[in-house]
Amino acid sequence: MTEINFDGIVGPTHNYAGLSLGNLAATANAGRTSHPRAAALQGIAKMRANLALGLPQGILPPHRRPDRAWLASLGTTAEDADPGLLANALSASPMWAANAATVSPAPDTADSRCHLTVANLVTMPHRSHEWQGTLAQLRLAFADAAHFAVHGPVPPPFGDEGAANHMRIAPSHGSPGVEIFVYGEKGGPFPARQHIEASRAVARLHGLDPSRTLFAAQSEEAIAAGAFHNDVVAVADGRVLFAHEQAFADKDRFYADLRRLMPDVEIVEVPAARVSLADAIRSYLFNAQLVTLPTGESALILPTEARDTPAVWAWLNDMVAGNGPIRRLELVDVRESMSNGGGPACLRLRVAADPATIDPRFLVDPARLDAIAALVEHHWPEAIAPQDLASPDLWVQAEAARAALLDFLGLSELI
């Protein structure tokens, strides 16, 4: 069993409409011109870098945009919809695969299968219509019923945002672990997107052992500061929890429970006195991918913004100079995604499984990524200005680009 990162390929309608309340980067950059081609190529370069580190890599293709079926359910069309509704129908937000689903590996579940529950994302209109397209992909990629169980979404009104609010601590990917569900209660002026009842429902659906399942509340300060998902202030891998001092509402109780269940857990906490919540969120320090390399050492795959934020970079260099569990820093440029509020970890859904049990059409190697990059170069728009969203020419180009990608991947059933 190994951990595979399934990255969302940035879709051809990637734009800055500022639809995500509480996501400070997305709202701050609303109205700017986006660069879908560059965004997709940046994501592909990150995947190449992960492969070079010896990390298995998968992909999730973009969804159909504009989402004409969703508009039809609202009694309108792309041609007739008002600008706000049209922007919601054109969002490329499925690129952030960390919100695709919550994943529990086989060692943690009652039936010894890997369970995936597609997120409902009901808090935000532009994301609430993702689950159907995501579910179709998950049911193809993880169709082997002997090894996987794929669940539909938790019903509204209980908001579920997927793996972005879920962590796992375990001695290894193939060993039983402790699963941690982080939920929100209050977020100051911003919505708390993960409902505790959704987290409890997912834990039950996955057949998790209640004695090895923790539920932790995200702090109101973190949500109000722009940590709309837990993975903006905390991330875990192996025995390591990497978190900001102000990530959790009751960190002392949470840490005590975690140490009771796994005494050898290593908690790396970044003090607020060294890195403020504002700097942590601006740099997406915790939206790094915390990974275990084939050598066994832990590494952080960080956005270049972490290096560009002095307090963050100083703390990171002090950390790796010490004797802590995280020994390596890797920088990646995902600026287009960052400008819309998603860092390296937002772009991937991690699944611990045997790659041989997964549909190979969703797995990539360097040659396959090269071919996808060439296709993006040819088909993806170079730039999208706000006024372009209403252009039928953009819609046609986006639909043709996606069709070309799915044809190459052999996933024509998703068209």
C-alpha positions as CSV (number, residue, x, y, z in Angstrom):
1,M,0.0,0.0,0.0
2,T,1.3,3.4,-0.9
3,E,-0.1,7.0,-0.9
4,I,-1.0,8.4,-4.2
5,N,-1.7,12.1,-4.8
6,F,-4.5,12.7,-7.2
7,D,-4.2,16.2,-8.5
8,G,-7.0,18.1,-10.2
9,I,-6.0,19.3,-13.6
10,V,-6.8,23.0,-13.8
11,G,-9.7,23.5,-16.1
12,P,-9.8,25.8,-19.1
13,T,-12.3,28.2,-17.5
14,H,-10.0,29.0,-14.5
15,N,-11.0,32.6,-13.7
16,Y,-11.0,35.1,-10.8
17,A,-14.7,35.7,-10.1
18,G,-14.2,36.0,-6.3
19,L,-17.0,33.6,-5.5
20,S,-15.6,32.1,-2.3
21,L,-16.6,34.2,0.8
22,G,-14.0,33.7,3.5
23,N,-11.2,32.9,1.1
24,L,-9.2,36.1,1.2
25,A,-7.0,35.4,-1.8
26,A,-10.0,34.6,-4.0
27,T,-12.0,37.7,-3.0
28,A,-8.9,40.0,-3.1
29,N,-8.2,39.0,-6.7
30,A,-11.7,39.2,-8.0
31,G,-11.9,40.9,-11.4
32,R,-8.3,40.2,-12.4
33,T,-7.4,38.5,-15.6
34,S,-6.6,34.8,-15.1
35,H,-4.3,32.6,-17.1
36,P,-5.8,29.1,-17.4
37,R,-3.0,27.7,-19.6
38,A,-0.3,28.8,-17.2
39,A,-2.3,27.6,-14.2
40,A,-2.7,24.1,-15.7
41,L,1.0,24.0,-16.6
42,Q,2.0,25.0,-13.1
43,G,-0.1,22.2,-11.7
44,I,1.5,19.7,-14.1
45,A,4.9,20.9,-13.2
46,K,4.1,20.3,-9.5
47,M,3.0,16.8,-10.4
48,R,6.3,16.2,-12.3
49,A,8.2,17.4,-9.2
50,N,6.4,14.9,-7.0
51,L,7.1,12.1,-9.4
52,A,10.8,13.1,-9.3
53,L,10.7,12.8,-5.5
54,G,9.5,9.2,-6.0
55,L,5.8,9.9,-5.1
56,P,3.1,8.1,-7.1
57,Q,0.8,10.5,-8.9
58,G,-2.7,10.5,-10.2
59,I,-5.1,13.0,-11.9
60,L,-8.7,14.1,-11.8
61,P,-9.8,15.8,-15.0
62,P,-11.8,19.1,-15.0
63,H,-15.5,19.1,-15.0
64,R,-17.8,20.2,-17.8
65,R,-18.1,24.0,-17.9
66,P,-20.3,25.8,-18.2
67,D,-22.4,23.4,-16.1
68,R,-25.4,23.5,-18.4
69,A,-27.3,20.8,-16.4
70,W,-27.0,22.9,-13.2
71,L,-28.2,26.0,-15.0
72,A,-31.1,24.0,-16.5
73,S,-32.1,22.9,-13.0
74,L,-32.4,26.6,-12.1
75,G,-34.6,27.2,-15.1
76,T,-32.0,29.0,-17.2
77,T,-29.2,28.6,-19.8
78,A,-25.7,29.9,-20.2
79,E,-27.0,32.3,-22.8
80,D,-29.8,33.7,-20.5
81,A,-28.3,33.4,-17.0
82,D,-27.4,36.6,-15.1
83,P,-23.7,37.3,-14.8
84,G,-23.5,36.0,-11.2
85,L,-25.2,32.7,-11.9
86,L,-23.1,32.3,-15.1
87,A,-19.9,32.8,-13.1
88,N,-21.0,30.1,-10.7
89,A,-21.6,27.7,-13.6
90,L,-18.2,28.4,-15.1
91,S,-16.1,28.0,-12.0
92,A,-13.0,25.7,-12.4
93,S,-13.1,25.0,-8.6
94,P,-13.0,21.1,-9.1
95,M,-9.2,21.7,-9.7
96,W,-8.9,21.8,-5.9
97,A,-9.1,18.0,-5.4
98,A,-8.6,18.2,-1.7
99,N,-12.3,19.0,-1.6
100,A,-13.3,16.1,-3.8
101,A,-13.9,13.6,-1.1
102,T,-12.9,12.2,2.3
103,V,-10.8,9.1,2.2
104,S,-10.3,6.4,4.8
105,P,-7.7,3.8,3.9
106,A,-8.4,0.1,4.3
107,P,-6.5,-0.5,7.6
108,D,-8.9,1.9,9.4
109,T,-12.3,0.6,8.2
110,A,-14.5,-2.2,9.4
111,D,-14.6,-4.1,6.1
112,S,-10.9,-3.5,5.2
113,R,-11.7,-1.6,2.1
114,C,-10.7,2.0,1.3
115,H,-13.8,4.2,1.6
116,L,-14.3,7.5,-0.2
117,T,-17.3,9.9,0.4
118,V,-17.7,12.6,-2.2
119,A,-18.0,16.1,-0.6
120,N,-21.3,18.0,-1.0
121,L,-19.7,21.5,-0.8
122,V,-23.2,23.0,-0.1
123,T,-21.9,26.1,1.6
124,M,-20.8,27.8,-1.7
125,P,-23.0,27.9,-4.8
126,H,-20.1,27.6,-7.3
127,R,-19.0,24.4,-5.6
128,S,-22.3,22.8,-4.7
129,H,-22.8,21.4,-8.1
130,E,-19.4,19.6,-8.2
131,W,-20.3,16.4,-6.5
132,Q,-22.0,14.7,-9.4
133,G,-19.0,15.1,-11.7
134,T,-16.6,14.1,-9.0
135,L,-18.7,11.1,-8.0
136,A,-18.6,9.9,-11.7
137,Q,-14.8,10.1,-11.7
138,L,-14.4,8.4,-8.3
139,R,-16.7,5.5,-9.4
140,L,-14.5,4.9,-12.4
141,A,-11.1,5.4,-10.7
142,F,-12.0,3.2,-7.7
143,A,-14.4,0.8,-9.3
144,D,-12.8,-2.3,-7.8
145,A,-15.4,-3.2,-5.2
146,A,-13.1,-5.7,-3.5
147,H,-10.9,-2.8,-2.5
148,F,-13.0,0.3,-2.5
149,A,-16.4,1.7,-1.5
150,V,-17.4,5.0,-3.0
151,H,-20.3,6.8,-1.2
152,G,-22.5,9.6,-2.4
153,P,-22.6,12.9,-0.6
154,V,-23.8,13.6,2.9
155,P,-27.3,15.2,2.4
156,P,-27.8,19.0,3.0
157,P,-27.9,21.0,5.1
158,F,-24.8,19.5,6.7
159,G,-21.9,21.0,4.8
160,D,-19.1,18.6,4.0
161,E,-15.9,19.9,2.4
162,G,-13.9,16.7,2.0
163,A,-10.3,15.9,2.8
164,A,-9.5,19.6,3.4
165,N,-11.0,19.1,6.9
166,H,-9.7,15.5,7.5
167,M,-6.3,14.3,8.7
168,R,-4.8,10.9,9.5
169,I,-2.0,10.0,11.8
170,A,-0.5,6.5,11.4
171,P,2.9,4.7,11.7
172,S,2.7,4.0,8.0
173,H,0.2,4.2,5.1
174,G,-0.6,0.5,5.5
175,S,-1.0,0.5,9.3
176,P,-4.2,1.3,11.3
177,G,-4.3,5.0,12.2
178,V,-6.1,7.7,14.0
179,E,-8.5,9.7,11.8
180,I,-9.2,13.3,12.7
181,F,-12.2,15.3,11.5
182,V,-12.0,19.0,11.9
183,Y,-15.2,21.0,11.9
184,G,-16.2,24.6,12.3
185,E,-18.7,26.2,14.7
186,K,-18.2,29.9,14.3
187,G,-16.1,31.9,12.0
188,G,-16.6,35.6,12.8
189,P,-17.8,37.3,9.6
190,F,-17.2,34.1,7.5
191,P,-19.1,30.8,7.3
192,A,-17.8,27.7,9.0
193,R,-18.0,25.3,6.2
194,Q,-17.6,21.8,7.8
195,H,-20.5,20.7,9.9
196,I,-19.8,18.3,12.7
197,E,-22.8,16.1,11.7
198,A,-21.3,15.7,8.3
199,S,-18.0,14.6,9.8
200,R,-19.8,12.1,12.1
201,A,-21.8,10.8,9.1
202,V,-18.6,10.2,7.1
203,A,-17.0,8.4,10.0
204,R,-20.0,6.1,10.3
205,L,-20.2,5.5,6.5
206,H,-16.6,4.5,6.5
207,G,-17.0,2.1,9.3
208,L,-14.3,3.7,11.5
209,D,-13.5,2.6,15.0
210,P,-15.0,5.3,17.3
211,S,-12.2,4.7,19.8
212,R,-9.7,5.7,17.1
213,T,-11.6,8.6,15.6
214,L,-11.3,12.2,16.8
215,F,-13.4,15.3,16.2
216,A,-11.7,18.6,16.7
217,A,-13.2,22.1,16.4
218,Q,-11.4,24.6,14.3
219,S,-10.8,27.9,16.1
220,E,-13.0,30.9,15.3
221,E,-9.8,33.0,15.1
222,A,-8.5,30.8,12.3
223,I,-11.7,30.9,10.3
224,A,-12.1,34.6,10.7
225,A,-8.5,35.1,9.6
226,G,-9.2,33.3,6.3
227,A,-8.6,29.7,7.2
228,F,-11.8,28.6,5.4
229,H,-10.6,24.9,5.6
230,N,-8.5,23.2,8.2
231,D,-5.8,22.5,5.7
232,V,-4.9,26.2,5.6
233,V,-3.7,25.9,9.3
234,A,-2.9,22.2,9.8
235,V,-1.7,19.2,7.9
236,A,-0.7,15.6,8.9
237,D,1.2,12.7,7.5
238,G,2.6,9.6,9.0
239,R,3.3,10.3,12.7
240,V,3.6,14.0,12.1
241,L,1.0,16.7,12.8
242,F,2.1,20.2,11.5
243,A,-0.1,22.9,12.8
244,H,-0.4,26.6,13.8
245,E,-0.7,27.4,17.4
246,Q,-4.1,28.9,16.8
247,A,-5.5,26.2,14.5
248,F,-7.8,24.5,17.0
249,A,-10.5,25.7,19.4
250,D,-9.2,23.4,22.2
251,K,-5.8,22.4,21.2
252,D,-4.7,21.1,24.6
253,R,-7.6,18.5,24.7
254,F,-7.1,17.6,21.1
255,Y,-3.3,17.1,21.6
256,A,-3.9,15.0,24.7
257,D,-6.4,12.8,23.0
258,L,-4.0,12.3,20.0
259,R,-1.1,11.5,22.3
260,R,-3.3,9.0,24.2
261,L,-4.2,7.2,21.0
262,M,-0.7,7.4,19.4
263,P,2.0,8.1,22.0
264,D,4.7,8.5,19.4
265,V,2.9,11.2,17.5
266,E,5.2,14.2,16.7
267,I,3.4,17.5,16.9
268,V,5.2,20.3,15.2
269,E,3.5,23.5,16.2
270,V,4.3,26.9,14.7
271,P,4.0,29.6,17.4
272,A,1.9,32.7,16.7
273,A,4.8,34.8,18.1
274,R,7.0,33.6,15.2
275,V,4.4,33.3,12.4
276,S,1.1,35.1,12.6
277,L,-2.2,33.7,11.3
278,A,-2.1,36.4,8.7
279,D,1.3,35.3,7.4
280,A,0.5,31.6,7.6
281,I,-2.6,32.2,5.5
282,R,-1.0,34.6,3.1
283,S,1.9,32.2,2.4
284,Y,-0.2,29.0,2.6
285,L,2.5,27.5,4.9
286,F,0.2,24.8,6.1
287,N,-1.4,24.2,2.7
288,A,1.9,22.5,1.8
289,Q,1.9,18.9,1.0
290,L,3.4,17.0,4.0
291,V,4.7,13.8,2.5
292,T,6.9,10.8,3.4
293,L,9.6,10.3,0.8
294,P,10.8,6.8,-0.2
295,T,13.8,7.4,2.0
296,G,11.4,7.6,5.0
297,E,12.1,11.3,5.7
298,S,9.2,13.9,5.9
299,A,9.2,16.7,3.5
300,L,7.1,19.8,2.9
301,I,6.1,20.7,-0.7
302,L,5.6,24.5,-0.3
303,P,4.3,27.3,-2.5
304,T,7.0,29.8,-3.4
305,E,5.0,32.4,-1.4
306,A,6.4,30.7,1.7
307,R,9.9,31.7,0.7
308,D,8.6,35.2,-0.1
309,T,7.1,35.7,3.4
310,P,10.1,36.6,5.6
311,A,8.7,35.4,8.9
312,V,7.6,32.1,7.4
313,W,10.8,31.4,5.6
314,A,12.9,32.2,8.7
315,W,10.9,29.8,10.8
316,L,11.0,27.0,8.2
317,N,14.8,27.3,8.0
318,D,15.1,27.2,11.8
319,M,12.9,24.1,11.8
320,V,14.9,22.1,9.3
321,A,18.1,23.1,11.0
322,G,16.9,21.4,14.2
323,N,16.2,17.8,15.1
324,G,12.5,17.7,14.2
325,P,10.8,15.2,12.0
326,I,10.4,17.4,8.9
327,R,13.8,17.4,7.2
328,R,13.3,18.8,3.7
329,L,11.7,21.8,2.0
330,E,10.6,21.7,-1.7
331,L,9.3,24.8,-3.4
332,V,6.7,24.8,-6.3
333,D,5.2,27.6,-8.3
334,V,1.4,27.5,-8.3
335,R,0.8,31.2,-8.4
336,E,-2.3,31.1,-10.5
337,S,-4.0,28.7,-8.1
338,M,-2.7,30.6,-5.1
339,S,-4.3,33.8,-6.5
340,N,-7.6,32.0,-6.4
341,G,-7.1,30.7,-2.8
342,G,-5.6,27.2,-3.4
343,G,-2.1,26.1,-2.6
344,P,-0.2,22.8,-3.3
345,A,-2.3,20.7,-0.9
346,C,-5.6,22.1,-2.3
347,L,-4.8,20.7,-5.7
348,R,-4.5,17.1,-4.5
349,L,-6.6,14.3,-3.0
350,R,-4.4,11.6,-1.3
351,V,-5.5,8.0,-1.4
352,A,-3.5,5.2,0.4
353,A,-4.0,2.1,-1.7
354,D,-2.3,-0.4,-4.0
355,P,-1.9,1.3,-7.4
356,A,-2.7,-2.0,-9.1
357,T,-6.3,-1.8,-7.8
358,I,-6.9,1.7,-9.4
359,D,-8.1,2.4,-13.0
360,P,-4.8,3.1,-14.8
361,R,-6.4,5.9,-16.8
362,F,-6.2,8.0,-13.7
363,L,-2.5,7.4,-13.0
364,V,0.4,9.3,-14.7
365,D,4.1,9.0,-15.3
366,P,6.4,11.7,-16.7
367,A,5.7,10.8,-20.4
368,R,1.9,11.0,-19.8
369,L,2.3,14.4,-18.1
370,D,4.3,15.6,-21.0
371,A,1.5,14.7,-23.4
372,I,-1.1,16.3,-21.2
373,A,1.0,19.5,-21.0
374,A,1.2,19.6,-24.9
375,L,-2.5,19.2,-25.1
376,V,-3.0,22.1,-22.6
377,E,-0.6,24.3,-24.6
378,H,-2.7,23.7,-27.7
379,H,-6.2,23.9,-26.3
380,W,-6.4,25.9,-23.0
381,P,-7.1,29.7,-23.2
382,E,-4.1,31.9,-22.5
383,A,-6.1,34.5,-20.6
384,I,-9.6,35.1,-19.4
385,A,-10.7,38.6,-18.5
386,P,-14.0,39.1,-16.5
387,Q,-16.0,40.1,-19.5
388,D,-14.9,36.9,-21.3
389,L,-17.1,34.8,-19.1
390,A,-20.1,35.8,-21.1
391,S,-18.5,34.9,-24.4
392,P,-20.0,31.8,-26.2
393,D,-16.6,31.5,-27.9
394,L,-15.0,30.8,-24.5
395,W,-17.6,28.2,-23.7
396,V,-17.1,26.4,-27.0
397,Q,-13.3,26.5,-26.5
398,A,-13.5,25.2,-22.9
399,E,-15.8,22.3,-23.9
400,A,-13.6,21.4,-26.8
401,A,-10.5,21.5,-24.7
402,R,-12.0,19.2,-22.0
403,A,-13.2,16.8,-24.7
404,A,-9.7,16.6,-26.2
405,L,-8.2,15.8,-22.8
406,L,-10.8,13.1,-22.0
407,D,-10.3,11.6,-25.4
408,F,-6.5,11.4,-24.8
409,L,-7.0,9.9,-21.4
410,G,-9.5,7.3,-22.7
411,L,-12.2,8.7,-20.5
412,S,-14.8,9.4,-23.1
413,E,-17.6,8.2,-20.8
414,L,-17.1,11.4,-18.8
415,I,-17.8,13.7,-21.8
